[in-house]
Amino acid sequence: MTSPQALSAGAVTVEDDGGLAVPLLADGSGATKTEEECGAEAEGKYWVAADEAERQAVTDCGAEDGRALLFRTYKLRGAILHPYRALILVRLVAVLLFFVWRIRNSASNVMWFWATSVAGDAWFGFSWLLNQLPKFSPVKSVPDLAALRRHYDLLPADDGAASKLPGVDVFVTTADSVDEPVLYTMNSILSILATDYPADRLACYVSDDSGALVLYEALVEAAKFARLWVPFCRKHCVEPRAPERYFETEPQGGRASQEFVNDYKRVQMEYDEFKVRLGNLPDTIRKRSGTGSMRASEGDAQGTWMADGMQWPGTWMDPTEKHRKGHHAGIVKVVLDHHPSRGHHGPRAGAGAGAENKQSADDFGAAAGLRLPMLVYVSREKDPNYDHNKKAGALNAQLRVSALLSNAQFVINFDCDHYVNNSQALRAAVCLMLDQREGGDTAFVQFPQRFDNVDPTDRYGNHNRVFFDGTMLALNGLQGPSYLGTGCMFRRIALYGVDPPHCRQQQLESVAPEPASKYGKSTALIHSVSEAMGERERLTTPPPVPPLDVEMVVAASYDGGTDWGKGVGYIYGIATEDIVTGFRIHGKGWRSMYCTMRRDAFRGTAPINLTERLHQIVRWSGGSLEMFFSRNNPLVGGQRLKLLQRVSYLNMTVYPVTSLFILLYALCPVMWLVPEEVHIQRPFTRYVVYLLITILMIHMIGWLEMKWSGVAWLDHWRNEQFFMIGSTSAYPIALWHMAKKLLTRKGIHFRVTSKQTTAGTDDKFADLYEMRWTPMLVPTAFVLVANVGAVGVAMGKALVYMGVWTVAQKTHAALGLLFNVWIMLLLYPFALAIMGRWAKRPIILLVLLPAVFAVVGTIYVALHFLLANVIPI
């Protein structure tokens, strides 16, 4: 654990011009800066402010309309933008000329192979164009948190309120408490409860698709610990606000006050005890549910029992019919209620009494009066007779429950392994949603995904910064980035299928006719939708929700006969609900925005084992292909989608097809085993030179992208390497699944990505060195072996034929070897994966490969002299 004497970052605050305490963000030098100062740094070498005229106009009119400018816009400087665009156009012309040259010079030793390669080159050019065109106008949006505080936090005293910020409902989804450890989920919850947002405007809904009692009771324990953790975070402005991460991170040095040291020790001790209680929960529940005295009069002794003596309606530890994973009742329980005045009404949701949300008098003095946000446990009903629609179904159940209980204007969803790393993150997203220029037409704000547990070299490209910091930032200059599944704040009415303001003829006030066919039969839900349509905030305590309505909206049958999953909520029928949901919203005419912060808004856990990472890629790429073959095809769907936005979505749905041609090229080294020369294109030397020029231009464009996106060279190289690994393993499997779906109507199987690390070890990256073979890895292994063998055979041929080869043949051999070496470099991470724990010393691979080359070359020479008179070799 971190020594409290070394801590100071958590206890430092400054006063802004509104008199509010603002957390400081530490940079690498130990200096501290506010988020606003960090945003000002965006205008530097490559970016320039693009909204000065708008800001000046607001200043000139004295902001009489009362609307605020809540974010700054930056565009690329012409010095880098114009060369970037010019190089894209030059490469496009070069690719077209190269393609024409290949058609005119159709000489080849194997014509079917030549024709296939020409088709591949045409697809590579088309795929590159789809990827590059949407990047013509990158735009950076930087939230102005100080302006948000001035306009929304400070009200006249007679208003009786401290903030007029809109409400935010946070959705956390978990499917399995084993593959997705409970401690990860609880850290996510605690970071949300402690975020810098008014407690009466914030609610957290935790969806548990396993229906496990252990997760509910863990939430109860988290709520108890939150009464200590949240005031501690707010008092000392600590970052991050996930306790596990906070206590394992060494903040910037300095002198801490004795008060902070005492508070730190107390909270750390309580957190250690909290983790022990979480670890003991399975045994506690098992003992309670055994042959003890706590059972209902009509209950089964083997049932699972809650701490209050009631039988758990969800999954039992000894599963039985109607009490097992995939078949259990719906459950909604309010763990924390930020409306304690409803106590005399009984349980708020009719499914469990809410904990009284008050601070004890000794919790950090002045912080004692703080209240906590609402915390609700949701487990939708599971029935084998119904399709549960995976994560999208869970999110829609949360959306409906939240509509009944809090009905916030905005909702944001997290995977259970993600936590709030920057306490200002929700405010940053709200800045972009409330801005007077484009805020009203903004349906969602997407944050980049960042991860804690990735190895220092990011062997398998988990950070994926080329996509998050390059592609998504570029889309911010169009209709906006796509929805990426986690860390995305939505406007509730956009999820309800409503048109954006600029596409409406009048302001919305109520639900459209025949609401039951669209939103379902719950009258309370329909009423809440009407409230959301007018974007009217619940500034007073809403009436109690009838228990039957809550039970109804989480029923397995609720979606039937409605528009849920089609035009309302998160979309069904696709393995990746995120991309198709974002597409549907963009197709209605909404825009989205991309929000990056100097201190990452959210951080999570990535699957660092190669097999788990590739399983994740199979689901993503398979879902993209499913979208292409659905009614949400980017070519025909999305009535109001802008052209370049449509091109971007087309690229996101067809990119796995590229793997077929990459796999073909990667297997070319097999030609070394043929005694005679085999050239894919003649003249071969000119062909390779042209190919190298077009490839070099890609990397020149990539170099400019790295400049304006801030992507490091290593991130770019890891992206190239993992794309090759995926193209020889995951993407072909996704194509196979898609072909099977078209024939059998069975889609991509949803597989929860395991985030558990190898047990019984102190090595943080132990899972990185575990090689778990699956059939998916066979093609990649074959490609690697083929290229390694080809180099060995080439060495053997050089020894045998060096005296008779012409200069042209020697040149061709050298160019061929260059291709082999390039493939091996791209598959280097896969070679390390095969080595297992030996990969901790990568130098072994540099010794092993030359030895293998020499062995293969020696075998070839021996076979040549032994069999030369029998078969040509």
GIVENPE-V353964 format. One record per residue. RES is the residue in one letter. PSI is psi in radians with two decimals (NA if undefined). BURIAL is # if it has 16 or more other ideal C-beta (glycine too) atoms within 10 Angstrom, else .. D_LAST is the distance of its C-alpha to the last C-alpha in Angstrom with 2 decimals. Layout:
# GIVENPE-V353964
res->[RES RES]
psi->[PSI PSI]
burial->[BURIAL BURIAL]
d_last->[D_LAST D_LAST]
This chain:
# GIVENPE-V353964
res->[M T S P Q A L S A G A V T V E D D G G L A V P L L A D G S G A T K T E E E C G A E A E G K Y W V A A D E A E R Q A V T D C G A E D G R A L L F R T Y K L R G A I L H P Y R A L I L V R L V A V L L F F V W R I R N S A S N V M W F W A T S V A G D A W F G F S W L L N Q L P K F S P V K S V P D L A A L R R H Y D L L P A D D G A A S K L P G V D V F V T T A D S V D E P V L Y T M N S I L S I L A T D Y P A D R L A C Y V S D D S G A L V L Y E A L V E A A K F A R L W V P F C R K H C V E P R A P E R Y F E T E P Q G G R A S Q E F V N D Y K R V Q M E Y D E F K V R L G N L P D T I R K R S G T G S M R A S E G D A Q G T W M A D G M Q W P G T W M D P T E K H R K G H H A G I V K V V L D H H P S R G H H G P R A G A G A G A E N K Q S A D D F G A A A G L R L P M L V Y V S R E K D P N Y D H N K K A G A L N A Q L R V S A L L S N A Q F V I N F D C D H Y V N N S Q A L R A A V C L M L D Q R E G G D T A F V Q F P Q R F D N V D P T D R Y G N H N R V F F D G T M L A L N G L Q G P S Y L G T G C M F R R I A L Y G V D P P H C R Q Q Q L E S V A P E P A S K Y G K S T A L I H S V S E A M G E R E R L T T P P P V P P L D V E M V V A A S Y D G G T D W G K G V G Y I Y G I A T E D I V T G F R I H G K G W R S M Y C T M R R D A F R G T A P I N L T E R L H Q I V R W S G G S L E M F F S R N N P L V G G Q R L K L L Q R V S Y L N M T V Y P V T S L F I L L Y A L C P V M W L V P E E V H I Q R P F T R Y V V Y L L I T I L M I H M I G W L E M K W S G V A W L D H W R N E Q F F M I G S T S A Y P I A L W H M A K K L L T R K G I H F R V T S K Q T T A G T D D K F A D L Y E M R W T P M L V P T A F V L V A N V G A V G V A M G K A L V Y M G V W T V A Q K T H A A L G L L F N V W I M L L L Y P F A L A I M G R W A K R P I I L L V L L P A V F A V V G T I Y V A L H F L L A N V I P I]
psi->[2.71 2.42 2.25 -0.41 -0.37 -0.02 2.35 -0.43 -0.53 -0.22 0.18 2.25 2.84 2.90 2.15 -3.05 -0.15 -0.01 0.26 2.55 2.20 2.16 2.51 2.54 2.20 2.33 -3.12 -0.37 -0.05 -0.16 2.80 2.52 2.57 2.86 -0.57 -0.73 -0.64 -0.66 -0.63 -0.45 -0.25 -0.54 1.69 -2.29 -0.63 -0.22 2.59 2.51 2.37 0.14 0.40 -0.69 -0.74 -0.75 -0.65 -0.65 -0.71 -0.70 -0.73 -0.62 0.01 0.34 0.71 -0.41 -0.14 -0.04 2.55 2.64 1.98 0.08 2.76 2.52 2.31 2.43 2.82 2.45 2.58 -0.49 -0.44 -0.50 -0.77 -0.79 -0.61 -0.85 -0.70 -0.71 -0.61 -0.77 -0.69 -0.75 -0.63 -0.77 -0.72 -0.70 -0.74 -0.75 -0.70 -0.73 -0.75 -0.73 -0.72 -0.67 -0.73 -0.49 1.34 0.33 2.28 2.70 -0.46 1.78 -0.63 -0.59 -0.67 -0.80 -0.71 -0.71 -0.61 -0.76 -0.68 -0.76 -0.68 -0.71 -0.71 -0.77 -0.74 -0.77 -0.73 -0.72 -0.72 -0.65 -0.55 -0.64 -0.74 -0.03 0.26 -0.44 1.26 2.46 2.41 2.27 2.13 2.02 2.51 1.57 -0.55 -0.73 -0.67 -0.73 -0.73 -0.67 -0.38 -0.31 -0.51 1.96 2.76 2.58 -0.59 -0.11 -0.32 0.40 2.73 -0.16 2.57 0.49 2.55 2.77 2.63 2.20 2.23 2.23 2.21 2.23 2.38 2.51 -0.39 2.15 -0.07 -0.99 -0.44 1.56 2.47 -0.64 -0.67 -0.81 -0.75 -0.60 -0.65 -0.81 -0.81 -0.65 -0.58 -0.78 -0.49 0.01 2.75 1.45 2.50 2.26 -0.59 -0.08 0.14 2.34 2.48 2.18 2.13 2.02 2.17 1.77 -0.21 -0.26 0.59 2.34 -0.56 -0.59 -0.68 -0.81 -0.49 -0.65 -0.69 -0.76 -0.71 -0.66 -0.67 -0.80 -0.54 -0.49 -0.33 -0.73 -0.79 -0.86 -0.62 -0.78 -0.75 -0.59 -0.74 0.07 0.85 2.64 2.40 3.02 0.31 2.02 -0.67 -0.80 -0.66 -0.79 -0.24 -0.08 2.39 1.80 3.08 2.56 3.03 3.14 2.24 2.58 2.71 -0.59 -0.76 -0.74 -0.75 -0.78 -0.73 -0.83 -0.71 -0.81 -0.68 -0.72 -0.75 -0.62 -0.70 -0.71 -0.63 -0.76 -0.64 -0.74 -0.69 -0.77 -0.51 -0.17 -0.81 -0.75 -0.69 -0.80 -0.68 -0.75 -0.72 -0.53 0.15 -2.30 0.37 -2.97 -0.20 1.67 2.62 2.71 -0.62 0.12 3.00 2.40 -0.41 0.05 3.06 2.28 2.47 2.94 -0.43 0.14 -0.03 2.60 2.35 2.21 -0.11 -2.44 2.33 2.73 -0.57 1.61 2.44 3.07 2.34 0.09 0.87 2.88 2.17 -0.07 1.58 2.92 2.80 2.53 2.29 2.05 2.22 1.96 -0.75 2.34 2.11 0.35 1.20 -0.31 -0.24 0.08 -0.65 -0.16 -0.13 -2.92 2.28 -0.80 0.06 0.17 0.23 2.44 2.42 2.55 2.53 2.19 1.34 2.74 2.53 2.75 -0.33 0.19 1.49 0.75 -1.84 -0.36 -0.04 -0.45 -0.05 2.51 2.80 2.70 2.86 2.50 2.15 2.30 2.25 2.22 1.86 2.70 2.41 2.32 2.20 -0.32 -0.08 2.61 2.16 -0.11 0.52 -2.45 -0.62 -0.69 -0.69 -0.74 -0.67 -0.62 -0.74 -0.70 -0.71 -0.75 -0.78 -0.56 -0.58 -0.60 -0.65 -0.61 0.80 2.65 -0.58 2.61 2.57 2.43 2.57 2.55 2.70 -0.21 0.13 2.55 2.85 1.97 -0.36 1.99 -0.25 0.05 -0.78 -0.68 -0.66 -0.77 -0.69 -0.60 -0.79 -0.48 -0.44 -0.06 2.52 -0.35 -1.03 -0.01 -0.76 -0.45 0.10 2.06 -0.64 2.72 2.10 2.34 2.67 2.73 2.26 2.67 2.60 -0.67 0.20 2.41 2.71 -0.56 -0.05 1.02 -0.71 0.40 0.63 -0.61 -0.57 0.79 -0.44 -0.66 -0.88 -0.65 -0.24 -1.20 -0.84 -0.65 -0.64 -0.71 -0.36 -0.36 -0.05 -2.25 -0.19 2.92 2.81 2.85 2.26 0.26 -0.54 2.71 0.72 2.17 2.21 2.63 2.19 -0.74 -0.42 -0.64 -0.44 0.02 0.34 2.55 2.67 2.81 -0.68 -0.15 0.00 2.63 -0.42 2.89 2.45 2.43 -0.39 3.06 2.58 2.88 2.76 0.98 -0.51 -0.65 -0.29 -0.81 -0.09 3.14 -0.03 2.00 -0.62 -0.68 -0.77 -0.68 -0.70 -0.58 -0.70 -0.75 -0.74 -0.61 -0.68 0.01 0.77 2.15 2.55 1.61 -0.13 2.88 2.12 2.77 2.81 2.52 2.27 2.34 -0.63 -0.60 -0.70 -0.77 -0.62 -0.77 -0.21 0.14 2.57 -0.46 0.00 -0.64 -0.37 2.31 0.22 -3.13 0.07 2.27 -0.09 -1.11 -0.08 2.37 -2.77 2.41 2.45 3.00 -0.05 2.43 -0.55 1.72 -0.32 -0.93 -0.68 -0.56 -0.78 -0.68 -0.77 -0.71 -0.77 -0.64 -0.38 -0.17 -0.07 2.79 2.93 2.96 2.71 2.25 2.02 2.55 2.64 -0.74 2.13 2.36 -0.86 2.67 2.71 -2.89 2.29 2.66 1.83 -0.11 2.39 -0.75 -0.80 -0.68 -0.73 -0.60 -0.69 -0.74 -0.66 -0.76 -0.76 -0.88 -0.63 -0.71 -0.63 -0.76 -0.67 -0.68 -0.68 -0.63 0.40 -3.12 -0.12 0.43 2.25 -0.36 -0.55 -0.36 3.04 1.36 -0.68 0.35 2.32 2.74 -0.94 -0.51 -0.66 -0.73 -0.73 -0.80 -0.61 -0.73 -0.68 -0.33 -0.36 -0.03 -0.51 -0.40 -0.53 -0.51 -0.51 -0.77 -0.60 -0.74 -0.69 -0.84 -0.65 -0.37 0.03 -0.59 -0.31 -0.46 -0.35 -0.41 -0.20 2.27 -0.72 2.82 2.34 2.01 2.28 -0.51 2.36 2.47 2.25 -0.73 -0.79 -0.66 -0.81 -0.69 -0.81 -0.73 -0.74 -0.63 -0.82 -0.62 -0.73 -0.67 -0.58 -0.75 -0.46 -0.76 -0.73 -0.62 -0.72 -0.67 -0.69 -0.60 -0.89 -0.36 -0.26 0.22 2.34 2.76 -0.70 -0.68 -0.72 -0.74 -0.72 -0.61 -0.74 -0.77 -0.80 -0.48 -0.66 -0.76 -0.79 -0.59 -0.31 0.11 -1.30 -0.81 -0.74 -0.62 -0.71 -0.70 -0.66 -0.78 -0.70 -0.74 -0.69 -0.65 -0.71 -0.48 -0.61 -0.17 0.31 2.17 -2.97 2.26 2.21 2.17 2.06 2.20 2.13 2.29 0.09 2.44 2.90 2.23 2.81 0.48 2.63 -0.03 2.04 -0.54 0.52 -0.65 -0.39 -0.52 0.13 2.09 2.00 1.78 2.37 2.79 -0.47 -0.48 -0.17 -0.84 -0.69 -0.75 -0.71 -0.74 -0.76 -0.82 -0.71 -0.72 -0.68 -0.78 -0.64 -0.70 -0.72 -0.79 -0.69 -0.70 -0.72 -0.75 -0.64 -0.69 -0.65 -0.74 0.05 -0.59 -0.33 -0.21 2.48 2.99 -0.70 -0.71 -0.70 -0.69 -0.76 -0.70 -0.72 -0.74 -0.66 -0.74 -0.61 -0.72 -0.76 -0.79 -0.69 -0.77 -0.73 -0.66 -0.69 -0.54 0.20 -0.80 -0.60 -0.68 -0.68 -0.67 -0.70 -0.58 -0.27 -2.29 -0.32 -0.34 -0.16 -0.34 1.41 -0.33 -0.45 -0.67 -0.63 -0.42 -0.66 -0.75 -0.86 -0.62 -0.72 -0.72 -0.80 -0.72 -0.83 -0.75 -0.73 -0.74 -0.72 -0.81 -0.76 -0.79 -0.61 -0.83 -0.49 -0.61 0.11 -0.58 -0.09 -0.96 2.61 2.24 NA]
burial->[. . . # . . # # # # # # . . . . . . . . . # # # # # . . . . . # # # # # . # # . . # # . . # # # . # # . . . . . . # . . . . . . . . . # # # # # # # # # . . . # # . . # # . # # . . # # . . # . . # # . . # . . . . . # # . . . # # . # # # . # # . # # # . # # . # # # # # # . . # # # # # # # # # # # # # # # # . . . . . . . . . . . # # # # # # # # # # # # # . . # # # . # # # # # # # # # # # # # # # # # # # # # # # # # # # # # # # # # # # # # # # # # # # # # # # # # # # # # # # # # # # # # # # . . . . # # . . . # . . . # . . # # . . # # . # # . . # # . . # . . # # . . # . . # # . . . . # # . . . . . . . # # # # . . . . # # # # # # # . . . . . # # # . # # # # # # # # # # # # # . . # . . . . # # # # # # . # # . # . # . . . # # . . # . . # # # # # # # # # # # # # # . . . . # # # # # # # # # # # # # # # # # # # # # # # # # # # # # # # # # # # # # # # # # # # # # # # # . . # # . # # # # # # # # # # # # # # . . . # # # # # # # # # # # # # # # # # # # # # # # # # # # # # # # # # # # # # # # # # . # . . . . . . . # . . # . . . # . . # # # . # . # # # # # # # # # # . . . . # . . . . . . # . . . # # # # # # # # . # # . . # # # # . . # # # # # # # # # # # # # # # # # # # # # # # # # # # # # # # # # # # # # # # # # # # # # # # # # # # # # # # # # # # # # . . . # . # . . # # . . # # . # # # # # # # # # # # # # # # # # # # # . # # # # # # # # . . . . . # # # # . . # . . # # . # # . . # . . # # . . # # . # # # . # # . # . . . # # # # # . # # # # # # # # # # # # # # # . # # . . # . . . . . # # . . . # # # # . # . . . . . . . # # # # # # . . . . . # # . # # # . # # . # # # # # # # # # # # # . . # . . . . # . . . . . . # # . # # # . # # . . # # . # # # # # # # # # # . . . # . . . . . . . . . . . . . # . . # # . . # # . . # . . . . . . . . #]
d_last->[64.40 65.46 68.55 71.37 72.66 69.57 70.13 71.91 69.91 71.30 74.88 74.88 76.20 77.65 80.20 79.31 81.96 82.70 83.46 80.58 78.44 74.93 72.00 70.36 66.62 65.37 62.80 60.53 63.23 65.78 67.79 68.82 69.00 70.22 67.90 69.88 69.24 65.54 65.57 67.19 64.24 62.09 63.62 61.76 59.05 57.25 59.87 63.33 66.15 66.36 69.57 72.19 74.08 74.36 75.59 78.09 79.41 80.01 81.77 83.94 85.15 85.83 83.58 86.57 84.50 83.61 79.87 77.56 74.40 72.37 69.04 67.80 65.17 62.76 60.43 57.78 59.16 58.43 56.78 53.77 54.20 54.14 50.96 49.35 50.27 49.38 45.88 45.35 46.46 44.36 41.19 42.15 42.40 39.07 37.30 38.95 37.96 34.34 34.35 35.99 33.45 30.55 32.42 33.18 29.63 27.78 24.73 21.48 18.07 19.11 22.89 23.68 22.02 24.03 27.19 26.79 26.31 29.37 31.34 30.26 31.40 34.65 35.22 34.51 37.10 39.57 39.21 39.68 42.77 44.22 43.85 45.20 48.15 50.40 50.16 52.20 55.45 55.16 58.55 59.68 62.70 64.55 67.34 70.77 72.03 75.24 76.23 75.55 77.87 80.57 80.61 79.90 80.85 84.31 87.02 90.80 92.42 94.38 91.19 90.85 87.07 84.71 81.86 81.24 77.48 76.03 74.96 71.37 69.96 66.88 64.52 62.32 59.96 58.52 56.91 56.39 58.25 55.45 52.39 54.78 56.92 60.67 61.11 58.87 60.94 64.24 63.23 62.49 65.94 67.77 66.25 67.40 70.89 71.18 70.00 72.48 73.90 77.35 77.35 79.45 76.90 73.82 72.66 69.54 68.26 65.74 63.87 62.70 60.66 60.59 64.42 64.45 67.76 66.08 65.28 68.83 70.41 68.03 69.43 72.93 72.06 70.48 73.68 75.73 73.60 73.58 77.36 76.64 73.31 74.28 77.50 75.71 73.05 75.70 78.02 75.46 73.06 70.05 66.48 64.38 66.54 64.17 65.59 62.34 60.76 64.02 64.59 61.06 61.04 62.66 64.79 65.83 68.08 71.81 75.09 75.79 79.30 80.61 81.18 77.50 76.46 78.79 77.57 73.94 74.48 76.33 73.74 70.85 72.65 73.36 69.74 68.57 71.07 69.91 66.30 67.61 69.53 66.46 64.47 67.31 67.74 65.50 67.41 70.72 70.09 68.86 71.99 74.21 72.67 72.91 76.06 78.26 81.42 80.03 79.45 81.02 83.53 81.34 78.01 75.37 75.15 71.36 71.63 70.93 74.05 74.83 76.92 79.98 79.93 78.53 75.63 72.48 71.73 68.01 65.24 66.47 64.83 64.88 63.83 65.86 66.32 67.41 66.72 62.95 60.24 59.96 63.43 66.45 69.47 69.60 71.01 72.56 74.32 75.82 75.21 76.90 79.33 80.50 83.57 85.53 88.63 87.29 87.81 90.81 88.73 86.61 82.82 81.61 78.81 80.39 77.49 78.44 80.88 79.75 80.14 82.93 81.36 83.52 83.09 85.05 87.64 85.98 82.52 82.36 85.85 85.81 82.70 84.60 85.55 82.01 80.82 77.33 75.46 75.38 72.71 71.91 69.68 68.23 66.32 66.12 66.69 63.62 63.76 60.89 62.39 61.71 58.73 59.26 57.02 55.47 56.39 57.99 60.43 61.39 62.01 64.17 66.20 66.81 67.72 70.36 71.77 72.06 73.83 76.49 76.93 76.47 75.22 74.03 73.26 69.80 67.21 64.17 61.51 59.47 56.80 58.29 56.11 57.38 60.55 62.84 61.82 64.33 67.79 68.41 65.46 67.56 70.02 67.25 66.08 69.71 70.15 67.61 69.12 72.73 72.38 74.66 72.01 69.14 70.01 71.61 68.55 66.11 64.95 62.85 61.85 58.40 57.66 54.21 52.69 52.49 51.41 52.51 49.92 46.78 45.01 45.68 42.24 42.31 38.75 38.61 40.75 43.82 46.23 44.62 46.80 44.97 46.30 49.67 50.62 48.94 48.63 51.82 53.82 52.80 53.89 57.24 57.93 57.52 59.02 57.83 55.09 53.92 55.20 52.83 54.23 56.20 58.57 59.90 63.62 64.75 68.00 69.20 70.33 66.91 65.49 68.30 66.92 69.65 69.21 69.43 72.83 71.89 70.98 74.16 77.37 79.49 79.36 78.33 81.07 80.15 77.56 76.82 78.42 77.24 75.88 75.37 72.61 70.89 71.66 72.70 76.04 77.07 80.17 79.91 76.36 77.46 80.32 77.98 75.76 78.89 79.63 76.09 76.33 79.20 77.34 80.54 80.16 81.87 84.13 86.32 85.58 84.35 86.01 84.53 81.78 82.57 80.34 79.54 77.99 75.70 74.63 74.12 71.73 69.32 69.37 66.09 67.63 69.04 66.30 66.72 68.36 68.29 66.25 64.95 61.19 61.26 63.57 65.26 63.84 60.19 58.08 56.69 53.74 51.02 49.11 49.98 53.68 53.84 52.00 53.68 57.10 56.82 55.70 58.69 61.07 59.67 59.89 63.63 64.03 64.18 62.45 61.07 60.84 58.58 60.33 58.93 61.12 60.85 61.09 58.74 60.80 58.93 56.23 54.32 51.69 48.02 45.40 43.35 41.05 37.78 38.05 41.70 41.00 38.34 40.71 43.25 40.86 40.12 43.87 44.47 41.71 42.48 46.13 45.34 43.51 46.42 48.78 46.89 47.28 50.93 54.20 53.72 50.87 51.27 51.06 54.14 55.90 58.14 60.91 61.94 58.54 58.09 55.18 53.13 53.93 52.54 49.36 49.07 49.47 46.93 44.40 45.33 44.69 41.42 39.36 37.24 35.70 33.86 31.67 29.86 28.46 27.88 25.85 23.77 23.14 22.55 19.59 17.92 15.61 13.60 12.29 10.37 7.90 7.42 5.16 8.74 11.77 13.93 17.51 20.27 22.88 23.26 24.51 22.37 24.21 27.58 26.56 25.69 28.89 31.00 29.54 30.33 33.83 34.66 33.43 35.43 38.49 38.28 38.52 41.35 43.24 42.46 43.90 47.13 47.26 46.98 49.95 52.31 51.23 51.17 47.68 46.04 42.62 41.35 42.60 40.79 37.49 37.93 38.61 35.28 33.42 35.20 34.78 30.99 31.41 33.85 31.73 28.93 31.46 35.16 35.23 32.88 35.05 38.13 36.81 36.20 39.75 41.12 39.52 40.92 44.32 44.46 43.89 45.92 48.31 47.43 46.95 45.23 46.38 48.42 47.36 49.55 47.52 48.30 49.76 50.36 48.78 47.62 50.77 51.95 50.65 52.26 49.07 49.75 46.05 45.08 43.81 41.30 39.30 39.37 36.09 36.94 33.91 34.30 31.97 32.47 30.38 27.23 25.82 26.55 24.87 21.71 21.78 22.31 19.52 17.07 18.27 18.37 14.82 13.75 15.64 14.08 10.46 12.09 13.76 10.79 9.26 12.88 13.24 10.46 11.31 14.88 16.47 15.17 15.23 18.49 21.05 20.39 16.68 17.81 20.53 18.39 16.21 19.57 21.05 18.29 18.74 22.46 22.13 20.27 23.00 25.67 24.64 24.65 28.06 29.39 28.29 29.76 32.80 30.71 28.78 32.25 33.40 30.69 31.93 35.41 38.12 35.74 35.64 39.10 37.35 34.64 33.86 31.93 29.30 28.92 28.28 26.06 23.54 22.56 22.25 19.85 17.76 17.76 16.92 13.89 12.71 13.53 11.72 8.37 9.35 10.57 7.75 5.69 9.01 9.90 7.40 6.33 9.42 9.12 6.25 3.81 0.00]
